[in-house]
Amino acid sequence: MYRTIYVPFDNSEHANAAATIAAEIAKAAGANLTAAHVYAAALHDRRFRQMESGLPEPYLKEDKLVEQREIHDDLIGRGLRIISESYLDVVSRRCAEAGVEYRRTSLEGKNWKRLVEDIGAAKPDLVVMGALGLGAVEASQLGSVCERVARRIDRDLLVVKRTEAAPEGAIVAAIDGGRRSYGALTAALALGRLLGRPVEAVAAFDPNFHYVA
């Protein structure tokens, strides 16, 4: 069963719900949990350079530009790292309350790309991720970061779409006779045992398909 669980975290409502579920699974399974946050210091550096032409004339000299870039990079990098650590403190407290072994990692770069790279290197048994992040809009069903990560990793992925506490319902596994669908059923049964939830296996068929084919 799952021994290592990985949670991408940006302190959004969905990420907080994902962290809660991940800690619950980790506690029941005796697993350890890793939370990761990605910040983009380099992006701010590029934006700053793009706006340099608007600086007052005394600051457009090369030595002044170099000085301003160094100050900007230091302040932005330090500030974003502090924010990243404060986000991960949220998961740390949640894991401490649940008695779950916890590790944190702050990554710099493009969010989905760095997550895919880190997940590939860490090879967790399970990734638990919020469907939406801080950039969500009202009509969103699945965020671009979650979708890109899902398409590129080969780990089991639990996508959390509800921000409120889930009712005591069943875990449903959709099966079609394929190996991966039975893998999903196996995972559902294991989670059902851990969380004390019933499991329902569902298969769909079209009685008219073969006549038409």
C-alpha positions in Angstrom: 0.0 0.0 0.0 1.0 3.7 -0.1 4.1 4.3 2.0 5.1 7.7 0.6 2.6 10.5 -0.3 3.4 13.7 -2.2 1.3 16.9 -2.0 1.8 19.9 -4.2 0.8 22.8 -2.1 0.0 26.5 -2.8 -2.2 27.3 0.2 -5.3 27.5 -2.0 -8.6 26.0 -0.7 -8.2 22.9 -2.9 -4.6 22.5 -1.8 -5.7 22.7 1.9 -8.4 20.1 1.3 -5.8 17.8 -0.5 -3.4 18.2 2.4 -6.1 17.2 4.9 -7.0 14.1 2.9 -3.3 13.2 2.3 -2.6 13.5 6.1 -5.6 11.3 6.8 -4.4 8.6 4.4 -0.8 8.9 5.6 -1.9 8.5 9.3 -4.1 5.4 8.5 -1.4 3.8 6.3 1.6 4.7 8.5 3.1 6.6 5.5 5.3 9.6 5.3 4.3 12.8 3.5 6.2 15.3 1.4 4.7 18.7 0.6 6.1 20.9 -2.2 5.7 24.5 -3.1 7.0 26.1 -6.3 7.9 29.8 -6.5 9.0 31.7 -9.6 11.8 34.1 -8.7 13.3 34.0 -12.2 9.9 35.2 -13.6 10.0 38.3 -11.5 13.6 38.9 -12.6 12.6 38.8 -16.3 9.7 41.2 -15.6 11.9 43.6 -13.7 14.3 43.7 -16.7 11.5 44.3 -19.1 10.4 47.4 -17.1 14.0 48.8 -16.7 13.5 51.2 -19.6 10.9 53.1 -17.5 13.4 53.9 -14.7 14.6 57.5 -14.1 17.6 58.4 -16.3 20.2 58.3 -13.4 19.3 54.6 -12.9 19.8 53.6 -16.6 23.5 53.6 -16.4 25.0 50.1 -16.5 26.5 50.1 -13.0 23.3 51.3 -11.5 21.3 48.7 -13.4 23.6 45.9 -12.2 23.2 47.2 -8.6 19.4 47.5 -8.9 19.2 44.0 -10.4 21.2 42.5 -7.5 19.1 44.2 -4.9 15.9 43.2 -6.7 16.9 39.6 -7.1 18.0 39.3 -3.4 14.7 40.9 -2.1 12.4 39.0 -4.4 14.2 35.6 -4.0 14.3 36.0 -0.2 10.7 37.1 0.0 9.4 34.3 -2.2 11.3 31.7 -0.2 9.8 33.1 3.1 6.3 32.9 1.5 7.0 29.3 0.4 8.1 28.3 3.8 5.1 29.9 5.4 2.8 27.9 3.1 4.6 24.7 3.9 4.2 25.4 7.7 0.5 24.9 7.2 1.1 21.3 6.1 3.7 20.8 8.8 1.2 21.7 11.5 -1.4 19.4 10.0 1.0 16.5 9.9 2.2 17.2 13.4 -1.5 17.0 14.6 -2.0 13.7 12.8 1.4 12.3 14.0 2.6 11.9 10.4 6.2 11.9 9.4 6.7 15.0 7.2 9.2 16.5 4.8 9.0 19.8 2.9 10.6 21.0 -0.3 10.6 24.5 -1.9 11.3 24.5 -5.6 12.1 27.5 -7.9 10.9 27.6 -11.5 7.8 26.9 -13.6 5.2 25.3 -11.3 4.0 22.3 -13.2 7.4 21.5 -14.7 9.3 21.6 -11.4 6.6 19.4 -9.8 6.8 16.8 -12.6 10.6 16.8 -12.2 10.5 16.4 -8.4 7.8 13.8 -8.5 9.8 11.8 -11.1 12.9 12.0 -8.8 11.1 11.2 -5.5 8.9 8.5 -7.0 6.2 8.7 -4.3 3.5 5.9 -4.2 0.7 8.5 -4.3 0.3 12.1 -5.3 -2.6 14.0 -3.7 -3.3 17.3 -5.5 -6.0 20.0 -5.5 -7.9 20.3 -8.8 -7.6 24.1 -8.7 -5.0 26.5 -7.4 -4.8 30.2 -6.5 -5.4 31.2 -10.1 -8.8 29.5 -10.2 -11.8 31.2 -11.7 -15.5 30.4 -10.9 -16.1 28.3 -14.0 -12.9 26.2 -13.6 -13.2 22.5 -13.1 -9.6 21.5 -13.5 -6.6 23.8 -13.3 -3.8 23.9 -15.9 -1.1 22.9 -13.4 -3.1 19.9 -12.2 -3.9 18.8 -15.7 -0.3 19.1 -16.9 1.1 17.2 -13.9 -1.6 14.5 -14.4 -0.6 14.0 -18.0 3.1 13.7 -17.3 3.6 11.6 -14.1 3.3 7.8 -13.8 2.3 7.8 -10.1 -1.1 7.1 -8.7 -2.8 10.5 -8.5 -5.8 11.6 -6.3 -7.3 14.8 -7.5 -9.3 16.7 -4.9 -12.2 18.7 -6.3 -14.2 19.4 -3.1 -13.0 21.9 -0.6 -15.5 20.9 2.1 -15.3 17.8 4.2 -16.4 14.8 2.2 -19.5 12.9 3.5 -19.2 9.2 4.5 -19.8 7.9 1.0 -18.5 5.0 -0.9 -15.3 4.9 -3.0 -16.2 4.1 -6.6 -13.9 2.3 -9.0 -14.8 2.2 -12.7 -13.6 -1.0 -14.4 -13.5 -2.0 -18.1 -11.5 -5.3 -17.9 -8.2 -3.6 -18.5 -5.1 -4.0 -16.3 -5.2 -0.4 -15.1 -8.8 -0.5 -14.2 -8.2 -3.5 -12.0 -5.2 -1.5 -10.5 -7.7 1.2 -9.7 -10.0 -1.3 -8.1 -7.1 -2.6 -6.0 -6.2 0.9 -4.9 -9.9 1.6 -4.1 -10.1 -1.5 -1.9 -6.9 -0.6 -0.1 -8.2 3.0 0.6 -11.5 1.6 1.6 -9.9 -0.6 4.2 -7.7 2.3 5.5 -10.5 4.9 5.7 -13.4 2.5 6.6 -15.3 3.3 3.4 -17.4 0.9 1.3 -16.2 0.3 -2.2 -18.4 0.0 -5.3 -17.1 -1.3 -8.7 -18.9 0.0 -11.7 -18.8 -1.2 -15.3 -20.7 0.3 -18.2 -21.6 -1.4 -21.5 -23.7 -0.5 -24.5 -26.0 -3.3 -25.6 -26.4 -1.8 -29.1 -22.7 -1.3 -29.8 -22.1 -4.8 -31.2 -25.1 -4.7 -33.4 -24.0 -1.4 -34.9 -20.3 -2.6 -35.2 
